[in-house]
Amino acid sequence: MKSGEGSAPRILKGIPVSSGVVIGKAHVVETSQLKIVYQYLLDEKHVEMEVERFMDALHTTGEQLKKLKDSMPEPIKSHGFIIDTHLMILQDSMLREGTVEKIRKEQINAEWALKKSLREIRRLFEEIDDPYIRGRIDDVEDVADRIMRNLAGQEAPPLGDITQRVIVVAHKLSPADTSEMDVTKVMGFITDMGGRTSHTAIMAQALKIPAVVGLETATQFVEDGDLLIVDGTAGEVVINPDDSDIIRFQERQVLYQEKESLIAKSSQAPAITKDGYRITVRANIEFLEEVGTVKEYGGEGIGLYRTEFLYLKSRGLPSEEELFLDYKEAVEQVAPDPVAIRTLDLGGEKLTSVPGSLNEANPALGLRGIRLCLKERDMFRTQLRAILRASAFGKVRIIFPMISGVQELMDAKAFLKSIMGELDEEGLGYDPYLEVGIMIEVPSAVTMAEVLAEHVDFFSIGTNDLIQYALAIDRVNEHVAYMYQPFHPAILRMIRTVVEAGDQCGGRVSLCGEMASDPLCTGLLLGLGITELSINARTIPVIKELIRSISIEEARKDLHEVMKLPTARQVREYLLERMNPIIEKLGINESFLNTTQVPMG
């Protein structure tokens, strides 16, 4: 049922991805995924013709994406790497060769074969623990949808042809769709689908237009020409607002602008608590092109450089030179601040180019992270050589992921030392004193933290995986995801154990994961003794400002009370009561709190 003119205002709640408030007319576009209902078998004589038709569609898609990248407006030209990502996906062996193989072996039409390939790729991504990387399946689906449209001879809606000032309403928008938007015409956009870390969200932020995604039902209720209010800070959309709604949101817009301006002005300043303790705030990145954003938002270096994409995008394993050039540029751009590079943290089932890749029943507990690297020494050697060589150009730290005990760590360090020897023999420069750390993300590492601390320079607590492994919860399993509880007292005790172990051995302890970005957790983490956070670059100004509003003494008192509480629900309720006044004073919207919500019933 559509809203209709003159009907009562309807308010929808979604995921805020680009801040600001805008009021304007709706422009509904049809961008839902093309549904291919026809599937048919081919005569043998038509198989190669079908392969050629598929390859033509790939070529057409590539040309379209290149054209889009060349014509990107100035505000988002620096984000051309997102379109490059889509171009790389076109070369992916599972998408390209996998579809061709299905056409030939099963003698089925290209649309059907592509749909089957996409299903296999989606299954692999669903098994990846890192939510940020898992979310990249959206990019694969966007590319597949564009290929599908080219196979069907159907063009995507031209968002670049909009001539009036409007708010775009769509089921889903790809980064390529967003790159076509003329910001002088498109005031903002809302979608049924999408998430906070999607590339479409990044594009909206770069364009500086308010956007709300994940509304689920927006296209069911909004008609062309409806008046909309889009609050990209709170994640609210009002359909056909009345005068009082308009006045209320205009006042809210002024308030947002004032508070964002104050926070932005102080983003480059250090994060020092009210009682004088300095907290270091670094950024997590996945792409080299994100480094500029780190500086822009006041990041003090890179606390976690995920290196998996360079492997996932490649038809084979990336070369040492390819990795070295990428790391070197990141190091030079961030200097004199450090770059912490995490070695490959994927399972063998994701790397089809690795000999003996496994199709494991439970990849999360299988051959992944440091286990895979120690098994595939040639692959590990290539990455370690690249990291070491990059360390000659700035401050580099190495993080080994998925360490479960001392033996793995010693094996990894011994191998690293042997690579240093190789570089010495070849006369290649590197920093012989670069710091070595490990991710603390499995319970055994927490238990052994005091011993592990004697062999590393720092710990990085990866809360996303630690929570999953400690509570035996698959956060993407809808039947148990509600039990994924960052405020679980066991998790808090684990973090405290790791911090105490680090303190005893003089090693630093940083924390990354969703807890690090949640304002509700900031005081709690400071009370636990965390002195370094690594978060999404765009949340750095807010978290820094929040740190400046807290004293360590108060945070420790709160921690003392929190540690008496037996349930995650009680912990969260206590923190809401303590932190809400500060959060509201700073104008931090409630959507930030969604990252670590637990069931309240």
C-alpha positions in Angstrom: 0.0 0.0 0.0 1.5 3.3 -1.1 1.3 6.4 1.1 -0.7 8.6 -1.2 -1.0 12.4 -1.1 -2.6 13.8 1.9 -2.2 10.6 4.0 -0.8 10.8 7.5 3.0 10.9 7.8 4.7 7.6 7.9 8.1 7.2 9.6 10.6 4.6 8.6 13.8 3.6 10.4 16.9 2.4 8.6 20.7 2.5 8.8 22.2 6.0 8.6 25.2 6.0 6.3 25.7 9.7 5.4 24.8 12.4 7.8 22.6 15.5 7.4 18.9 16.3 6.9 17.2 17.0 3.6 13.6 17.7 2.6 12.5 17.2 -0.9 10.4 15.3 -3.5 10.8 11.6 -4.1 12.1 10.2 -7.3 11.5 6.4 -7.4 13.8 4.4 -9.6 13.6 0.7 -10.4 17.0 -0.8 -9.5 15.9 -4.2 -7.9 18.0 -7.1 -9.0 17.0 -8.3 -12.5 15.1 -11.6 -12.1 16.0 -14.2 -14.7 13.2 -16.7 -14.7 14.1 -18.5 -17.9 16.5 -21.4 -17.7 17.1 -23.7 -20.6 19.4 -26.3 -21.9 21.5 -25.8 -25.1 22.1 -27.9 -28.1 25.8 -28.9 -28.2 26.3 -26.8 -31.4 25.1 -23.7 -29.5 27.3 -24.0 -26.5 30.3 -22.0 -27.8 27.9 -19.3 -29.1 26.6 -19.0 -25.6 30.1 -18.7 -24.1 30.7 -16.0 -26.6 27.5 -14.2 -25.6 28.6 -14.3 -22.0 32.1 -13.0 -22.8 30.5 -10.2 -24.8 28.4 -9.3 -21.8 31.5 -9.2 -19.6 33.3 -6.9 -22.1 30.3 -4.6 -22.3 30.1 -4.5 -18.5 33.8 -3.6 -18.3 33.4 -0.8 -20.8 30.5 0.6 -18.9 32.4 0.6 -15.7 35.4 2.2 -17.2 33.2 4.9 -18.7 31.6 5.5 -15.3 35.0 5.8 -13.6 36.2 8.3 -16.2 33.1 10.5 -15.8 33.0 10.4 -12.0 32.3 13.9 -10.5 35.2 15.6 -8.7 34.0 15.0 -5.1 34.3 11.2 -5.6 37.2 10.9 -8.1 39.4 9.7 -5.2 37.0 6.9 -4.7 37.5 5.5 -8.2 39.1 2.5 -6.5 35.6 1.2 -5.8 34.9 1.0 -9.5 38.3 -0.6 -9.9 37.1 -3.2 -7.4 34.2 -4.0 -9.7 36.5 -4.2 -12.7 38.6 -6.7 -10.8 35.6 -8.8 -9.9 34.9 -9.2 -13.6 38.2 -11.0 -13.8 37.5 -13.3 -10.9 38.0 -16.9 -11.8 34.8 -18.2 -10.0 32.7 -15.6 -11.8 34.3 -15.7 -15.2 35.8 -19.2 -15.7 33.3 -20.8 -13.3 30.4 -19.5 -15.4 32.0 -20.5 -18.7 32.7 -24.0 -17.3 29.0 -24.4 -16.3 27.9 -23.3 -19.8 30.1 -25.9 -21.4 29.7 -28.8 -18.9 26.1 -28.5 -18.1 25.1 -27.0 -21.5 22.9 -24.3 -19.9 22.3 -20.7 -20.8 24.6 -18.0 -19.6 22.1 -16.4 -17.2 21.5 -19.7 -15.5 25.2 -20.4 -15.3 26.0 -17.0 -13.9 23.2 -17.3 -11.3 24.8 -20.7 -10.1 28.2 -19.2 -10.0 27.0 -16.3 -7.9 25.3 -18.7 -5.5 28.7 -20.5 -5.0 30.5 -17.2 -4.4 27.9 -16.0 -1.9 28.3 -19.3 0.0 32.0 -18.7 0.3 31.6 -15.1 1.5 29.1 -16.2 4.1 31.8 -18.3 5.7 34.2 -15.3 6.2 34.2 -14.2 9.8 35.3 -10.6 9.2 32.0 -8.7 8.7 33.6 -6.0 6.7 35.1 -8.4 4.1 31.9 -10.6 4.2 30.0 -7.5 3.2 32.0 -7.3 0.0 29.6 -9.9 -1.5 27.4 -6.8 -2.3 30.0 -5.7 -4.8 30.0 -9.1 -6.5 26.2 -9.1 -6.7 26.3 -5.6 -8.2 28.6 -6.7 -10.9 26.7 -9.9 -11.6 23.5 -7.8 -11.9 25.1 -5.5 -14.4 26.3 -8.6 -16.4 22.8 -10.1 -16.2 21.3 -6.9 -17.5 23.7 -6.8 -20.4 22.8 -10.5 -21.2 19.2 -9.5 -21.2 19.7 -6.3 -23.2 18.2 -4.3 -20.4 19.8 -1.0 -19.3 20.0 0.1 -15.7 18.1 3.2 -14.8 20.1 6.3 -15.8 20.6 8.3 -12.6 22.7 10.8 -14.4 19.7 12.0 -16.4 17.8 13.4 -13.4 16.9 17.1 -14.1 15.2 18.2 -11.0 16.2 18.5 -7.3 15.0 15.2 -5.8 15.6 12.4 -3.3 16.3 9.1 -5.0 14.3 6.1 -3.7 15.4 2.7 -4.8 15.4 -1.0 -3.7 19.2 -1.0 -4.0 21.9 1.2 -5.4 25.3 0.0 -6.4 28.4 2.2 -6.1 28.3 2.6 -9.9 24.7 3.9 -9.7 25.8 6.3 -7.0 28.8 7.5 -9.0 26.3 8.7 -11.7 24.4 11.0 -9.4 24.7 14.7 -10.0 24.8 16.3 -6.6 23.3 19.5 -7.9 20.2 17.5 -8.6 20.2 14.5 -6.2 19.7 15.9 -2.6 20.0 12.5 -1.0 18.9 8.9 -1.3 17.2 6.0 0.5 17.2 2.3 -0.2 15.5 -0.9 1.0 18.8 -2.8 1.0 22.3 -1.9 2.1 24.6 -1.7 5.1 26.8 0.7 7.1 30.1 -0.5 5.6 28.9 -0.9 1.9 30.8 0.9 -0.9 27.5 2.6 -1.7 27.6 4.1 1.8 31.2 5.3 1.2 30.2 7.0 -2.0 27.3 8.8 -0.3 29.7 10.1 2.4 32.1 11.2 -0.3 29.3 13.0 -2.1 28.2 14.6 1.2 24.6 13.9 0.6 22.3 12.5 3.4 21.5 8.8 2.9 19.6 6.0 4.7 19.8 2.4 3.7 18.4 -0.9 4.9 14.9 0.5 5.2 13.4 -2.7 3.8 10.0 -1.3 2.8 10.7 2.2 1.5 9.8 1.3 -2.1 6.5 -0.2 -0.9 5.4 3.1 0.7 6.9 5.9 -1.4 5.5 7.1 -4.7 7.0 9.5 -7.2 6.5 13.0 -6.0 5.9 12.2 -2.3 7.4 14.8 0.0 10.2 13.2 2.1 12.4 14.1 5.0 15.6 12.1 5.1 17.7 12.3 8.3 21.0 10.6 7.4 22.3 11.1 10.9 19.5 9.4 12.9 18.5 7.0 10.1 14.9 8.3 9.9 12.7 8.9 6.8 9.3 10.7 7.1 6.9 10.2 4.2 4.6 13.1 3.5 5.5 15.1 6.7 3.2 17.7 8.1 4.3 21.2 9.0 5.3 20.3 12.5 7.5 17.5 11.2 9.2 19.9 8.8 9.9 22.5 11.5 11.2 19.8 13.9 13.6 18.4 11.3 14.8 21.8 10.2 15.7 22.6 13.8 17.4 19.2 14.0 19.4 20.0 10.8 20.8 23.2 12.3 21.7 21.3 15.5 23.5 18.6 13.6 25.5 21.1 11.6 26.6 23.0 14.7 27.8 19.8 16.4 29.4 18.3 13.4 31.3 21.5 12.8 32.6 21.5 16.4 33.7 17.9 16.2 35.3 18.3 12.8 37.4 21.2 14.0 38.9 19.1 16.8 39.4 15.9 14.7 43.1 16.6 14.3 43.7 17.2 18.0 44.8 14.4 20.2 42.3 12.4 22.3 43.1 13.3 25.8 40.8 12.4 28.7 39.5 15.0 31.2 42.2 13.9 33.6 45.0 14.0 31.1 45.4 10.5 29.8 46.4 10.3 26.1 44.4 7.7 24.0 45.7 6.8 20.5 43.0 6.5 17.9 44.0 4.8 14.6 42.0 3.5 11.6 41.1 0.2 10.1 41.5 0.1 6.3 41.0 -2.5 3.5 42.2 -0.5 0.5 45.2 1.7 -0.2 42.9 4.4 -1.4 41.4 4.7 2.1 44.6 6.1 3.5 43.7 9.7 2.6 40.5 9.4 4.6 42.5 8.3 7.6 44.4 11.6 7.6 41.3 13.6 6.8 39.5 12.3 9.9 42.3 12.6 12.3 43.6 9.0 12.5 47.0 8.6 14.1 48.1 5.9 11.7 46.6 2.6 10.7 46.0 0.2 13.4 44.8 -2.6 11.1 45.5 -2.9 7.4 43.5 -5.9 6.2 45.4 -7.5 3.4 42.8 -10.0 2.3 41.4 -8.1 -0.7 44.7 -8.2 -2.6 44.3 -12.0 -2.5 40.6 -12.2 -3.1 40.7 -9.9 -6.2 43.6 -11.8 -7.8 43.1 -14.6 -10.3 46.3 -16.0 -8.8 48.2 -15.1 -5.7 49.5 -11.6 -5.8 53.2 -11.2 -6.4 55.8 -9.8 -4.0 56.2 -6.7 -6.0 52.4 -6.0 -6.2 52.2 -6.4 -2.4 55.3 -4.4 -1.7 54.2 -1.4 -3.8 50.8 -1.4 -2.1 52.3 -1.5 1.4 55.1 0.9 0.6 52.6 3.6 -0.6 50.5 3.2 2.5 53.5 3.5 4.7 54.8 6.6 2.9 51.4 8.3 3.0 50.9 7.7 6.7 54.4 8.5 7.9 55.5 9.3 10.5 52.6 7.4 12.0 52.7 3.6 11.9 50.9 1.1 9.7 50.0 -2.2 11.3 49.7 -4.8 8.6 47.8 -8.0 9.4 49.1 -11.0 7.5 46.6 -13.0 5.5 43.6 -13.9 7.5 41.6 -16.1 5.2 40.8 -19.8 5.0 42.3 -22.1 2.4 38.9 -22.6 0.8 38.8 -19.0 -0.3 42.1 -19.3 -2.2 41.5 -21.5 -5.1 45.0 -20.7 -6.4 46.6 -22.4 -3.4 47.5 -26.0 -4.1 45.4 -28.4 -2.0 42.7 -25.9 -1.2 40.2 -27.5 1.1 36.5 -27.6 1.1 36.1 -27.7 4.9 33.0 -28.5 6.8 33.7 -25.8 9.3 36.1 -23.2 7.9 35.9 -21.0 10.9 37.7 -23.7 12.9 39.8 -25.0 10.1 42.9 -24.0 8.1 42.8 -20.3 8.2 44.9 -17.3 9.3 48.3 -18.2 10.7 47.6 -21.9 10.3 47.2 -21.5 6.5 50.3 -19.3 6.2 52.5 -21.7 8.2 51.3 -24.5 5.9 51.7 -22.6 2.7 55.2 -21.2 3.3 55.8 -19.9 -0.2 52.7 -17.8 0.0 53.7 -16.6 3.5 57.2 -15.8 2.4 56.0 -13.6 -0.4 53.9 -11.5 1.9 56.5 -11.3 4.7 59.1 -10.1 2.2 56.8 -7.4 0.9 56.0 -6.2 4.4 59.6 -6.2 5.5 60.7 -4.3 2.4 58.0 -1.7 2.9 59.3 -1.2 6.5 62.3 0.5 5.0 60.1 3.5 4.1 58.3 4.2 7.4 57.1 2.7 10.6 55.6 -0.8 10.0 54.1 -3.3 12.5 53.3 -6.9 11.7 50.2 -8.6 13.2 49.9 -12.4 13.1 46.2 -13.4 13.1 44.4 -16.4 14.7 47.3 -17.2 17.1 46.0 -19.9 19.5 49.2 -20.6 21.4 52.9 -20.1 21.9 54.2 -22.6 19.4 52.3 -21.0 16.5 53.8 -17.6 17.5 57.3 -19.0 17.8 57.0 -20.7 14.4 55.8 -17.5 12.8 58.5 -15.4 14.4 61.2 -17.9 13.4 60.0 -17.8 9.8 60.0 -14.0 9.8 63.6 -14.1 11.1 64.6 -16.4 8.2 63.0 -14.0 5.7 65.1 -11.2 7.3 68.2 -13.3 6.7 67.2 -13.7 3.0 66.8 -10.0 2.6 70.2 -9.4 4.3 71.9 -11.8 1.8 70.2 -10.0 -1.1 71.1 -6.5 0.2 67.5 -5.4 0.5 66.7 -2.9 3.1 64.1 -3.3 5.9 63.6 -2.2 9.5 65.2 -4.9 11.7 63.5 -3.5 14.8 59.9 -3.5 13.4 57.3 -4.4 16.0 55.6 -7.8 16.0 52.2 -8.3 17.5 49.4 -10.8 17.4 45.6 -10.7 17.2 43.9 -11.9 20.4 40.8 -13.5 19.1 40.5 -17.0 20.4 40.0 -18.0 24.1 43.2 -20.0 24.3 45.2 -16.9 23.4 43.5 -15.0 26.3 44.4 -17.8 28.7 48.0 -17.8 27.5 48.2 -14.0 27.2 50.8 -13.6 30.0 53.1 -16.1 28.3 52.5 -14.7 24.8 53.2 -11.2 26.0 56.8 -12.1 26.6 57.3 -12.8 22.9 55.5 -9.8 21.2 55.6 -6.1 21.2 51.9 -5.6 21.3 48.5 -7.2 21.4 45.5 -6.3 19.2 42.2 -7.6 20.6 39.9 -8.6 17.7 36.6 -8.4 19.5 34.4 -9.6 16.6 36.1 -13.0 16.4 36.8 -13.2 20.2 33.1 -12.8 21.0 32.2 -15.4 18.3 34.7 -18.0 19.5 34.3 -17.4 23.3 30.5 -17.6 23.2 30.3 -20.3 20.5 28.1 -18.0 18.4 27.9 -17.8 14.6 26.8 -14.2 14.3 25.5 -14.7 10.8 23.3 -17.6 11.9 19.8 -16.2 12.4 18.9 -18.8 15.0 21.7 -17.8 17.4 22.9 -14.3 16.3 20.9 -12.7 19.0 23.3 -14.3 21.5 26.2 -12.4 20.1 26.8 -10.2 23.2 29.8 -7.9 23.4 28.6 -6.9 26.9 28.8 -10.5 28.1 30.7 -10.4 31.5 33.0 -13.2 30.2 34.1 -11.0 27.3 34.8 -8.1 29.6 36.9 -10.4 31.9 38.8 -11.7 28.9 39.7 -8.1 27.8 40.8 -7.3 31.3 43.0 -10.4 31.4 44.7 -9.5 28.1 45.3 -5.9 29.2 46.8 -7.0 32.5 49.1 -9.4 30.7 50.3 -6.7 28.4 50.9 -4.3 31.3 53.0 -6.8 33.1 55.3 -7.3 30.2 55.4 -3.7 29.0 53.6 -4.4 25.8 50.8 -2.2 24.4 47.3 -3.5 24.0 45.0 -2.1 21.2 41.5 -3.1 20.5 39.7 -3.2 17.1 36.3 -4.6 16.1 32.8 -3.1 16.5 33.2 -2.5 20.2 36.0 0.0 19.5 33.6 2.1 17.4 30.7 2.0 19.7 30.3 5.2 21.9 28.5 3.1 24.5 31.7 1.1 25.0 34.2 3.9 25.0 34.2 4.6 28.7 34.1 0.9 29.5 37.2 0.2 27.3 39.1 3.1 28.9 38.3 1.7 32.3 39.6 -1.7 31.3 42.9 -0.1 30.4 42.7 0.1 26.6 45.0 2.9 25.5 44.8 2.4 21.7 41.7 2.0 19.5 41.5 1.1 15.9 38.3 1.9 14.2 36.6 2.9 10.9 38.1 6.2 9.8 34.9 8.1 9.7 34.0 7.4 13.3 37.4 8.8 14.6 36.2 12.4 15.2 33.3 11.2 17.2 35.2 8.7 19.3 38.0 11.3 19.9 35.5 13.8 21.1 33.9 11.3 23.4 37.2 10.4 24.9 37.8 14.1 25.7 34.5 14.0 27.7 35.5 11.1 29.9 37.9 10.8 32.8 39.9 7.6 33.4 39.1 7.8 37.1 35.3 7.8 36.4 35.7 5.1 33.8 37.5 2.9 36.4 34.8 3.5 38.9 32.2 2.5 36.3 34.2 -0.6 35.5 34.2 -1.6 39.1 30.4 -1.5 39.2 30.1 -3.2 35.8 32.2 -6.2 36.8 29.7 -7.0 39.6 26.9 -7.4 37.0 26.1 -11.0 36.0 24.4 -10.5 32.6 25.0 -8.6 29.3 21.6 -7.0 29.6 22.4 -5.5 33.0 25.8 -4.3 31.7 24.3 -2.5 28.8 21.5 -0.9 30.9 24.1 0.4 33.3 26.3 1.8 30.4 23.2 3.4 28.8 22.4 5.2 32.0 26.0 6.4 32.5 26.9 7.2 28.8 23.7 8.6 27.5 24.0 12.1 28.9 27.5 12.4 27.3 26.3 10.9 24.0 23.3 13.2 23.9 25.4 16.3 24.7 27.7 15.5 21.8 24.8 14.9 19.5 25.9 11.3 18.7 23.0 9.6 16.9 21.6 6.4 18.4 22.5 4.4 15.3 26.1 4.2 16.6 24.7 2.1 19.5 23.3 -0.5 17.1 26.6 -2.2 16.6 26.7 -3.7 20.1 23.1 -4.1 21.0 22.0 -7.2 22.9 18.5 -8.6 23.4 16.7 -6.7 26.1 14.0 -9.3 26.7 
